[in-house]
């Protein structure tokens, strides 16, 4: 009598079957070597999800994993306290966070299922099962800054300076760099930490292409690995030109536009000083949502394209959005303080 197979054998290893391995072992030995290239940050998220799986389960062989195993893991994600970054207080994951981890786990685990027309490289190491549904998430409108809020932030960036005269001064305490950050974030919609990692070489203020009247930003997004070329309008270009012509003291040798602007306590405490002085609430990351929203009001979907979130599908083969993007970028109304600051910079040329 023939004994049913428990999955494919590992080449060169006759004593162990794929179904006997853990999820991490299969991921490292059979999935990652055959993967198409992905952005480094995406791979880090997959690694983080595998670590969570190892911590919150008994790390079972993949051949024993079923729908209930996944449900139990999801329940532990929701109930197990965790600390975000360096925060001392532990909290619980939101439904949105749990759904994001579960999506990553689905990507990691699906190669273990049997091969079919949707999963041609399936390893057959675990039986197929229906994936649990996503948790419901309370929908709410994203927070955006009003034009008046933006003007107040622009006018109060001097609060970025250290309150103590004995504190060490860094580029993060320079108001001109914060005004540039606000102008770029509003008019170009990059991810926050893509923007603060921009090298000076990403700026193209003089171009042969007449469509790019004021130049462009060219960079690779860390999260997606996609190449972005974003047209600059006059406000963003003027602020960039000012920093490049008159570098902040101690930054001329740096390759970065924003040297010293790193994600951490120093950045967020500096931003809180600015928002407190302006009487405005909101995170700097909300600038991206503000930019997308405001560009969409000029030309519908232009903000999605600028942020890299527009998925055109088959229509992308038939539609070139360039004209509409230029229209949105060049036509974006500027908050009063941004406009006056731009004119003052122009007068200094």
N, C-alpha and C positions, 0 to 999 in steps of 0.2 A: 504494500500500500504506500502511495506517495504522500510524503509529508509536505503540506503547503509551506511555501517560502515565507520567511519573515522579513522580506526586503532584500535589496541587493547587497552583495558582499563588497567589502572595501578591497580595491585592488591590492594584491600582495599580502592581505591579511585574511586568512581563511577561518580564523577562530572567532571573529566578531562580525556581526551583521550591522548594517546601517541602523536598523530599528533598535539595536542595543545601545546606540550612542546617545549622548545628551544633545540638546539643541545647540549648545555652544560648540561642541565637537563637530557636528555636521556643518554648522555655519562656517567655521574656520577651515575645515578640510575640503568641503565639497561645494559650498555656495560662493564664498568670497573669491576663490581663484577664477571662477567662471563669470563673475559679475561684470556688467558693463561699467565703465568708470562713473563714479558718483562724486559729488562735492564732499570735501573733507568733513564739513560740519554734519552732513547727512550720515556719513559713516559713524561719526561720533555718537549721533543719536541712536543708531542701531546698536552700537556697543553698550550704550547706557541702558537700553531696553533689555539686552541680554543679561547685564549685571543685575537688573531688577528681577528678572525671571529667576536667576540663580539665588537671589536673596530671599524671595517671597515664596518659592516652591521648594520641594525636596529634590529638584533637578532630575525629574524622571527620565528614563529612556524615551525617545520620541515615539517608539512603537506603542507606548501605553498612554499617550496623550489623546484626550478626546474633548468634546465640547464642555463637559463638566469641569475638566481641568482648567480650561480657559476661563470659565465663569468664576471658579475659585480664585484664580490669579487676579481677575478684575476686582473681585470683592476685597482682596487684600490690598490692592492698590488704593481703594477708596477708604479703607479703615486704618491702614498703617500710617502713623504720623511720620512726617519727614521734615527736614530743614532745608530751606532754599538758600543756596549760597552760604554766606557766613552768618545768617540770622541765628540768634540764640533760641528763639521760640519756635517750636515745632508746630506745624499745621497739617491740614489734610488737603489732598489733591482735589482740584475742582473737576467737574464732569468733563470739561473741555480738555484738561490735561490727561485724564484717564483715557479719553477717546483717542487722543494723539498717540499715547503709548500703545494702545491696542492696535492702531493702524500700523505702527512700526512693527509690532509683534506679528501681525498678519503677513507683512512683507518678508520677515525673517523665517516664518514657519511654513509658508505656502510651498516653497520648493521641496519640502518633505512629503507632500501629498503625491498620490499616483499621477502619472503623466496623463494629460488630456489635451484637447485642442487649445485650451486657454493656459495650459501649464506644460508646455512641450518638454521641458527639462525636468519634470517631476521625478523625484528619486524613489517614490513608492515606499518610503521608510515608515510612514504612518497612515492609518486609514483616513479617508476624507470624511469631514464632518462640517455641518453648517456653522458658520461663524456667528457668535452672539451679536445681537443688534447693538448699535451705539447707544450710549446713555443720552437721555434728553437733556438739552442745554437751553436755559432760559435766554431767549433772544433779546438783545437790547441794542439800542443805537450806539455806535462807537463814539467815544468822546473826541471832540475836535475843538481847537481854539478858535474863538471869534476873531475877526480883524482887529477889534479893539484890544483884546487880550494880547494879540501878537505885537501890537504897537507898544503896549505897556512892558512886555518882556524885552523888546528891543531897546527901549529907553532906560531900562533898569539893569542892564547887564554889568554895570560897574559893580554891582553887588557880588560879582564873582571873585573880587579881590579878597584875600585872606583877612579876617577880622582882627587878627593879632599882628602887630608890627614885627614880632619875633619869628613869625612863621616863614618857612622857606617859600619863595615865590616860584611858581611854575607857569608854563604857557597856559594852563587851565585857568589862571587868574588874570588873563589878558582879555579885556572887553572886546577888542577888535576881532579876536578869534571867535568869540561867542556871537557877535553880530554876523560874521561870515557863516557860522553854523546855522543860525536861524534863517538866513537868506537862502542857503543851499537846501536846507531841509524843506522849506516851504516850496521852493521853485523847482526842485529836482526829484523829490520823493525817494531818495535812497534809503535802504535800511540804516538804522542809526549807526551800527558799528561797522558797516561798509563805508559810510561817510567819514567817520573819524579815523578810519585806516587808509584813507585816500592818499596816494603819493602825489607830489606836485606834478609828476609826469602824466597824471591822469587828466590834467587840465589842458585843453586845446582852445586858446582864446583867438588864435588867428588861423583860419582854415580857408582852403581854396573853394570849398563847397559853399555856394552863395546862399543855400537854404539855411545853413547854420550861421545866422547873422552875427551872433555874439560868441560863437564857439560851442564847445561841448565838453562833457565829462565822459571818459572812456575807462571802464573798470570791469572786473570780473566779480560777480556777487559771490560772497563766501558760502551762503546757504545753498544756492542752486548750481554754482559753477558756470552760470550763464554770463556771456559777454554783454555788457550794457553800453550803449552810446546815447547819452541824454543831452538834448539841445539845451543850451543856456539862454536865459533871457537877459535883458540889460541889467536888471537888479543883481542877479547872481554873478554875472560877469564882472560888474563893477567892484563888487566886494572881493572877488577872487583876484582881480588885477591889483587891487590895493595891497593885499597881503603879499602877493608875489613881488611887487615893486618895492614895498617897504616892509620887509619881514619883521616880525616881532623879535625883540631883542633876545638873543640866545637861540634862535630857531633857524637862522639862515643856512646852517650846515646840515639841517635835517632834511631828509627826503620826503617827510610827511607834511601835509597841510596843517594837521592838528597834532603836533608832537606832544606826548604826555596825556592825551585824552584817552584814558583807558577805562574800561568797564570796572567799576568798583566803588567803594565807599566815598573816595575823594570826589569822583565825578558827581555822584548823586547828592552829596552834601553841598557841593558848589551850585548845582541846579536848584536845590531847595532854597538857597540864599537868594537866588535870582527871582524865583517865583514868589517868595515871601515879600521881597521888596516891591514886586509888581502887583501884589495882591491877587495873584492868579494861581489856580490849582491845576495840576496835570503833569504828566511825565513828559520828558523830552521825546520819548518814543511815540507820543501822540502827535508829534509834528508830521509823521509819515501819513497817518490817517487824515490829518488836516489837509495835507498836500493833495492826496488822492481825491478827497471830497471836493476841494475847491477847483481842481483841474476838471473834474467831472461836470461841474456846474458851467464851465466854459464850453467844453465839448464832451458829450457823453462818452464814457469809457476811456477817455484819454488818460485819466488818472490811473486806471487799471493797467494800461499799457506801460506807463512810466514806471510803475512799481513792479512790473514783471509778473503781474497776477492775471493777465488776460490770456485765456486759453481759447484761441480762435478755432481749433479743430480744423476741419476741411476748409472753412472759410479763409483760413490763413493763406491758402494757396491762391486765392482770388482777390484778396483785399490788401492794399498797401496803405497803412494808416498814416503815413508820414505827413501829408498835408494837414490832417486834423490834429496831429501831435504838435506841429509847429504853431498852428492856430491857437491851441490851448496854452502852450508855454508862453508864447509872445503876448497873448491876450489876457493872462492871469492878472486880475487886479491886485495891486500891492497895498498892504496896510500903510497908513499915512506915514508912520515912523520909518518904515522900510524905504518908502519913496523919498522922503526928505534926507535920509542917510545916504542913499544912492546919489542924490544931487550934490550933497556936500563932498562926497568922494570924487565926483566928476569935476567939481570946481578945483580940486587939489591937483588934478593932472597937469 
